[in-house]
Amino acid sequence: MSRRTRFSVEEKYEAVKKCLQGEISITSMSKQLGIQFETVKTWIVRWEHDGSMMGYRA
């Protein structure tokens, strides 16, 4: 049984920033964090839509 990992808003922001700046791919970031690709992609889509990390649950 897997355990759900929680990330702070700051951790999500840093992950999104690194992906958008081309420092790391979404695939590599998801592997580094031990989460699904779709989770990181969702963070990025929300960032691009809202322009902030508001609404993210820590």
N, C-alpha and C positions, 0 to 999 in steps of 0.2 A: 504494500500500500504506500503510495507516494504522499509526501508531506508538502503542502502548499507553502511556497516561499513568499514572504511579503517584502516589498522593496519600498523604501521611503521615496518621497517626491524627489528629493535630491538625487538619489540613485537612479531613478528613472530619467531625470533630466540629463544627467551625465551620460547615460547610455544612448539616449536620443541624440544628444549633441555630437557624440563621437561618430555615430552612424551617419548623421547628416553632413558632417564635415569630412567624411570619407576616411576617417582614421581607422575604421573597422567596418566590416560588412555586417549586415543584420544576422546572417547565419553564424558568423564568428562570435558576435556579441551574445546571441542566444545560447550558444554552446558554453561560452565563458560564464554566463550567469546561471546555466543549468535550467533554462526555461525553453519553452517552445518558440520557434521562429515567429509564429502568429502573434504571440504576446508582445514581442518587441515591435513588430510591424504595427500593431494596434496603438502602442504608445506613440509611434512616429506619426501615424495618421491623425491621432487626436491632437498632437502638437501642431501639425500642419494646419489642421482645421481651426483650432482654438487660438493658437499662437501663445499658449501658456500651459502650465501644468495644473491649472485650476481644475478641479473636478476629479483629480486623481486621488484615490484612497491609498493612504500609506499602509 
